[in-house]
Amino acid sequence: MPALTLSAISSAWYASLRYPVVNPTNRKCSTIPIFSLNNQYSRNFHLSWLGFFVAFLSWFAFSPLIPDVIKTDLKLTSEEVGNSNIVSLCATLVVRVISGLFVDRYGPRKVMAGLLIIGAIPSGLAGTVSTANGLYIVRFFIGILGATFVSCQAWNTVFFDKNVVGTANALGGGWGNSGGGFTFIIMIALFNQLLADGMSPHVAWRAAFAIVPIPVLLSVAAATLMFGTDHPAGKWSDRYKAVTPALPAPDDQTSIIDSAKNTNTKSGDDIETGDDKNIKVTITAINFDSELDAAVNNPLSLNMAYAIILNPLTWLPSLAYMTTFGYELAIDANLATVLYTLLKSPTFGQTKAGYIAGIYGLLNVFSRPLGGYFGDLIYVKFGVPGKKYLTIACGITQGLLSFGLGLYLDNHSHPSLAVIIVIFVILAIFNEVANGVNFSLVPHCNPNSNGFMTGIVGAMGNLGGILFAIIFRFGPSPSGKAFWICGVIAVGVNLLLCIIRVPQF
């Protein structure tokens, strides 16, 4: 066998990012072909994260503007600002569970499009808000968009095989979650531009909602319905046909499809050809050594719900996600306000606080995918237990760093912005890596009810967001106490999760 050269390794790596490798036993893809749109696996992957990404353009659009302009315009108290942050997470908590049920029954594509369309309605009404109660109502219904996360993760689990499902979910979740960071940049820049064009602050923040979220949400919803597919087998109703008995791998595992020739393909084929002259597709057969291999989403029944709720495996990723994604939601909603309150000066205002706070969400571009990659990597040698302990270790590290940040703020009346940024960047990386690893673990837990399972885990993330937001809302001064209290909770919960047993594969 010839030795592998650097050129051969690079070519193989590039091919895995461009061409789908399909497992014929379940029609799932064992590569992540992100550099192509010529096949259903690539298109659905990009639509999944894009739908989640644009949801943030409305869901988090208030956060960068509320510390100053919206608070002043609506004459809000600090308590009312905190209440609105909590309310915005409440709808997502409920809708994530409900959307999980719909995903199992109707498929993630239709649920994703439906959520984006429904969420565009309250987004369009944001500019009509004139009171604190009106703000609560609008932010509550905009929170429906947070449930797009469930569709994003369930969609990738349907299309990607167990060797890459962690990376696929983490890439989708991470790139989607980075929408929180981009929202800070986009909304602040747009607001400042509208001011420069002569609008008053009262009009400018309202106009910003009409210009960005609504058309983007509706456009992505339309693209999802037109270009997405329900399942590797074709229609969602055909999903039971996708799983076939394990087949021995053929001697010649590589086939070349020349799209210049007349190649007959049918809806639901493993491979879709595009304009590329030669699209290489490697077909591999993988024996069923995990329940995940042959898993098919089943509509939920009362008996199934009862069994899932009583299964400790349900609560391993759910409680871990409560401490990690919940923490991230609370930080995204409160960090700009905390920085603005701590460091307000003639040279440090709403714009600078918003841009710096946006770093936390932007780090998701690489940190959450890194978590999914590590999850898939550790699975090869240590199986599901490896994913479990990596999730827990990252959650504990996040808690310790939050505890340290809280102590620093408590013990410095004039904290250094540079120190705060360094600590929260390292904290964000561990926090978001933990989220990525978590959703490499979720597909192994109740795999035949992945939609409902994803909904539960996602909802618990929101419950954590509400819990941590309440701590920031009612936390005693100085603000450092909120950080170290959140850190103690994260460490304690993750240590308790060590006792839950998981399957080997």
N, C-alpha and C positions, 0 to 999 in steps of 0.2 A: 504493500500500500504506500503510495508516494506521500512524502512529508508535506504537511500543510504549510503553505507560504503565507506571508502577511497579505499578499495580494489576493490569495484565494479566500482567506478569512474575511477580508474587506468586501470582496464580491458577494460572499455568502450573506454577510450582515446586511449589505445593501439590498440584496434580493429579498431578504425577509421583511424589509420595510417597504417593498414595492409589490411583491407578488404574494397572493394568498396560498397558504399550504393547508389543504383541507383534509380533515380526518373523515374518511368515508363512513365510519361507524356511527357518527352523529352529525356529520356535515358542519361541524364547527371548525373555525380557522385556528391553526396553531402558530401563526405569525400575526403581526399587526402591521398590515401594509398601508402605513399612513401617507406614503408618497404616491398614492394612486387614487383615482376615482373611477377606475374602470371595472370595479367589481363591487358587489353588494356589501361585502365586509368593510371595505374602506369607506364607502358612502355612509353606511349606518353608523360606523364609529364616529365620523366627523359630525354627522347630524346629532348624535347623542350628546357630545360635549358642547356643541354650539347651542343647542336648545337650553342646556343648563346655564351656559355662559350668559346668554342674553337675558335670562330671567333675572340676573343680578342687576341689570341696567334699570329695572324698576324696583325690585325687591330692596336693594340697598341704596337707591337713589337719594333717599332722605338723609342718610347718615353723614355724608360730607358737608351738607348745607345746613343741617339742623343746629349745630352748636352756636351759630351766629345769626345768619340771615333769616331762617325760618323761625327760630326762637324769638327773634326780635319782631318779625312781621306779625306773628300770631300771638305775641305777648305771652309766651309760655314760661312757666317756671321750670327750674331744673328737674323737679319731681315729675312734671308732665312730660318732659323730654324722655326721662327714664321710663316712664309708663308706656310711651309710644314705642320705645325699643322692645319692650316686653310683649306688647300687643302684636307687633309685627311677626313675632315668632310663634304666637299661639295658633294662628290658622294653619301654618305649615305643619305643626305638630299633628293636628287632626287629619289634614288632607294627605299627608304622606302615608298614613296607614290606609286610608280609603283608596288612594291611587294604587297602592300595592295590590289591593284586591282586584281593581280594574285591570292592572297589568296582567295578572294571572288569567283573567277571563278574556280580555280583548287584545292583549299585546302591548308592548311598550311604545310602539310608534304612534298608534292612535291616541294613547293617553298623553304622550308628550305634546302632540299637536293641540289636543283639547285644552290642556293646562295653559299653554301659551296664549291661545285665543281668549279663554276665560279671564286670564290674568291681565290682558290688555285693557279690559273694560274699566276696572278700578284705577289702572294707571292713567287712563284718559280723564278720570275724575279728580286726580290729585290737585290740579290747578284750581279746583272749586273750593278747596279747604279754607275755612276762615276762623275756625275755633279748635280748641284742643280735642273736643269730642269728635269733630269732623276728621281730625287727623287720626284719631284712634280707629275710626271706622274704615277709612281709606287704607291705612297701613295694615289693618287686619285682613282685608280682602286681597290686597296686593301680596300678602304672605302666601297665598295659594301658589304663587309661582315657585316657591321653595320646594314644592313637591316634584318639580321637574328632575330633581336629583334621583328620585326613585326610578323614573323611566330611563334616565341616563345609565345607571348602573345595571338595571335589569336587562336593558337592551344589549349592552356589551356582554353580559353573562350568557345571553341566548346565542350570540354569534361567535364567541371566542372560547377555545378549548382550555382545559385546566392548566396547561403548562404556561399560558400567557394571560389567563383571565385576570390575575391580580394586576399585572401591568396595564392591561386594557382598561380595567375599572379605574385604576389610579390615574392613568393618563386622562381618561374622560372626566373623572371627578376633579383632578388637579387643574386641567385647562379650563374646565367649567367654573371651578371655584375662583380662578384668577379673575373672573368677571367682577368679583367683589372689589379687587384692587383697581382694575381698569375703570370701574364705575366712579371711584373717587376722582381719578384723573379726568375722565370725560365730563362729569357733571360740574366739577369746579372750573375746568377750562371753558366749558360752554357758558356757565353762569357769568364768568368774568368777561367773556367776549360780548355777551348780551348787554352787560353794563357798559362796556366800551362803546357799544352801538347806540347808546342813549336810553336804554330801558331803565326803569326804576327797579330797585331790588324786589319790590312787591310783585312786579310783573315778570321779572327775569327768571326767578326760580320756578314760577308756574309755567312759563313758556318752555323751560328746559325739559320738563316732563313730556310736553306735547311733541317736541322736536326729536327726542332720542327713543324713549322706550316703546311707544306705541307702534310706529312703523317697523321697527326692528323685530319686535315680538311677532307681529302678523306675517312678516316676510319669512322668518324662519319656520313658523308654523306651516306656511304654504309649501316651503321647500321640503319639510319633513313628510308631508302627505304626498308630494309629487315624486320625490326621488328616493325615499326610504322604503324598506321592505320589512315585513313583519317577522320573518323567520327564515333560516337557511333553507327550509323545505318549501318556502313560498308563502302562502297565506297562513295566518295564525291558526286557523282550523286544521291545517295540515301538519302541525308540529309533531303529532304522534307518529307520522310516517318517516320522520328524520332518523330515528334510531334503528339501526339494523344490527344483527349479530356481528360480533367482532370477526374481522377477516384477517387472514395472514397477509403480511405485507408482500406485494409482488416483487420479483427480482429487479425489475426495472421500475423504479419508483418515480421517475421523472417523465413528464409528458410535455411536449411543446405544442402550443396551439398557435397556428399561423392564422392571424385574423384576416390576412389577405385572401385566404382560401374561403370557400363556402362551407362554413362550419355550422351545423344545425344545433341550436340550443333551445331548451325549453324553460319555461318559468319554473324557478326553483332548482335549476341546475347548480351543481357545486361551483362551477366556474362561469364567470361572465367575461366575455372578451370585449376589448375596446379598440382604440385606434392604434395601439402599439403593434409593431410588426410581429414581434415574437413575445408572447407572454408565457413565462415559465411558471408552471404550477406543479409543486411536488405533492403527490397524494400519499399520505401515510396512514397506515392502519394501526390503531392503538387498542390493546386489549382492555377490557373493562376491569380495572382494579380499584375503582372508586365509585361510590354511588353517584358522583357528579357526572361520570361518563355517560350514563343512560338517563339522566334526569330530564323530565319534561314538566313544564309548568302546568299544574292542575288547578281548576277552579276550586275555590275554598269551600269546604263544608264545615258544619259545626264540629264534627268529630276531628277533622284535621286541625281546625283552629285550637281546639282544646289540647290536642297533642303537642302542637307547636308551642303554645303558651307555657305548657308544663315542662317542656324540654329545656334542660339547663344550657344546651348548645345555643338556644335562642338568645339567652341573656349574656353569654360571653362577649360576642361582638357588640351587642346592644348597650351594655353598661360601659364597656370600654369607649364606645363612640360617644356616649353621653358626656364623658369626661374630656374627650379630645375635640370632636367637632363642636360640641356644645360650647367649649371654651373658645374655639375659634370664632363662632358666631357672636359671642358676647364681646370679644375683643374687636371684631370688625365694627360692631355697633357702637362701642364705647371708647375706643382708643383715641379717636380724634378729639372727643370731648375732654378726656382725661389730659391729653397733651395741651389742649387749648387752655384748660383751667390751671394746670401746673405752671405753664411757661408763657402765658399771655403777656405780651409786651408790644411796644411800637414796631418791633421787627419780627414778631412772631404772632400771626393771626390765624384766622380760619383757613386760609389757603394753604399755608405752610403745614399746619396741623393735619389737614386732610391729605396732602401729598405724602407726608411721612407715614401716616396711618395706612395709606394705600399699599405701602411696601409689604405689610403682613399678608394681604390677599394675593399680591403679585408673586410672592415666593411659591405659590401653589403651582406655577408653571413647571417648576422642576422638582420641588420637594415632595409633593404628593405622588407624582409618578415614580420618584425614587423609592418611595415606600412600597409601592406595588411591585417594582422590579426586585427589591430585596425579598419581598414575600415569595415571589416565584422562584427566586434563586435558592432561598433556604428550604423551600418545599422539596427540591430535588434530593437533598440529603436527609432532611429531618422530617419531611412530611408536614401534615397539618399541625402537630405540636410545635414545630419550628415557627410557623406563622403566629400561633397563639402567644408564645413567649416573646417574640419580637414585638408584637402589638403591645403587650403589657410593659415591656422594658421601655419602649418609646413613651408610653403614657406616664410612667413613673418619672422619667427624665424631664418631661414637660412639666409635671407637677413641681419637681424640685427647682427648676429654673423660674417658674412663676413665683414660688415661695421666696427665692432669692431676689427677684425683682421687687416684690412687695417690701421686703426688709430694707432694700436700698432706698426706696421711695420714702418709707417711714422714718428713716434715720438721716435724711438729707433734706433740709428745708429749701435748698436751692439745688435740685438735682441736675446733673449734667445731661444735656440732650444726647451727646455722643454715647455716654454710658447706657442710657435708656435704649437707644437704637441698637447697640451691639447686643445687649441682653435679649431684647425682644426679637431680633433677627434669628439668633441661635434658638431661642424658644420656639419661634414660628416653624423653623425647619423640623425640629423634633415633633412638634404638634402635628404638622401636616404629613410628615412621614408616617406617623402613627395612624392617621386617617387612611393613608394609602394602603398600609399593611392590613388594616382592618377589613377593607373591602376586597382583599385577596383571600381573606378568611371566610367572609360571608357566604360565598357560593358553596362552601362545604357544609354549611349549616342549613338543614331542611331544604335540600336542593330541588325537590319537587314542588316547592312553594316559594320559589325565589322572589317573586313579586311581593308577596305578603311579608316574607322575611326581610327583604330590602326596605319595605315600608316601615316595619317595626324598628329596624336599626336606624333608619333615617329619622323617624319620629323621636326616638330616644336621643338622637343628636340634638334635635330641637328642644326636647325637654331639658337637656343639659344647658342649652343656650338660654332658656327661660330661667333656670336655676341660677346660672352665673350672672345673668343680667339683673336678677333681683338682688344678688349680692352687691353688684355695682350700684344699683339703685338705692338700696338701703344701707350700704356699707358705711361704717363710721369713718370720719375724717381722721387722718389723711388717707388719700386714695390708695396708698400702698397696701392697706389692710385687705382690700378686695382681692388683690393679686395673691397675697399669701394664703388667704382663706381658700381661694379656688385651687391653689397648689396642694394644700393639705387634703382636700376632697379628692383630687385626681390621684394622688399617691395612695390614699387609703382604699379607694374603690378598686384600683388596678391590682393592688396586692391581694385583695380578697378573690379576684378572678382566677388566681393561680390554681385554686382547688377544682375548677371545672375541667373535666376530662373531655378530650376530643378524639375522633378517629385518627388512625395513623395516616390514612390516605383519603 
